[in-house]
Amino acid sequence: MGEFIPDYLLREQAAVGALVLFGVLRVIGAAVAYERGWRIAALEKWFVVAAVVYCIPQLSDLLMHVYGAHAAAAEFEGKVAGCAIALFFAPILGHRLGLE
């Protein structure tokens, strides 16, 4: 029988990947926005749109293959959780760094 990765590991890997990706990019985006005088509210909206686009492939897999989509469901949950955590805490970090 083939070996498989448990759902919780897929979920954790996707969450950590999204957390790092969006957390780092959001802080870098805040630094660039501060330097160029852009509005932070517009930057936040763009990052929410980017997070939705980032999660769409797993959502489409989940909707297309309802019965055999255990891996897609776990990865989708992880990505959504990681994006939400990153987009919640990155502004706090940016504010502490003096960028917002």
N, C-alpha and C positions, 0 to 999 in steps of 0.2 A: 504494500500500500504506500501511496505517496505521503510524504510528510507535509504538514501545513503549519502555518504560523497561527497561534491562537488570536482570537479577536481582540483581547485586551492588549496584546503587544502591538497589533496594528493601530489600535486606537491611541495608545501612548506615543508611538512613533510619529503618527500624523499630528498629534497635539503638540509635541515638542518641536517638530519641524515648522508648523504654522506659527507657534509662539516665537521662536527665534527669528523666522523670516519677517513677520509683521512687526515684532517688537523692535528689531534693529532698523528696519526700513522706516518705521514711523519716527524713531528718534532722529535718524539721518534726515528724513523729510522735514522735521521740525527745525533742524539746524539750517537747512537750505532755505526754508521759508522765512526764518528769522533774519537770515543774512540778506535776502532779497526783498523783504518787506511784504511778503504774501500773507494773506489771511489764514489763520490756523483753522477756522471753521471750514473753509473750502478744502484744505488739506485733509481734514477728518472725513469729509464726505467722499473724497477720492479714495481714501484707504478703505472705507466701508464697501464701496463699489468693487475695489480690487479684491477684498476678502470674499465677496459674493462670487466673483468670477473665478477665484481660486478654488471654491468649493463646488462649482457647477459640474465638473466631470464626474465626481462621485455621486452627486445627486441624480444625474442623468442615468448612470449605471444602476442606481438603486431603483429608479422609476421604470427602466426598461426591463430589468431582470428581477422581478419581485421575489420569486421563490429562491433563487440561488445567489442572492446578493449579500451574504453575510459579511464578506470582506469589504464590499463597497459601503455597507452600513457602518461598519466599525471605523473605516477610514474617514467617512463623511462626518461621523460624530466627533472624531478626534480633530479633524480640521476645523470644524465649527467651534469646538471648545478652545482650541489654541488661538484661533483668530479673535474670539471674544475676549479671552484673557489678555492677549497682547494689545488689542485696541482699547481695552479699559485701563491697563496699567502704564502703557507707553506715554500718554499725556502727563501722568503723574511724574514719571521719570524726567520727561522733557521740562516740566515746570521746575523740578528740583535742580536741573542743570542750567536753568535760566533761559531756556529757549522759548518759553511760552509766557 
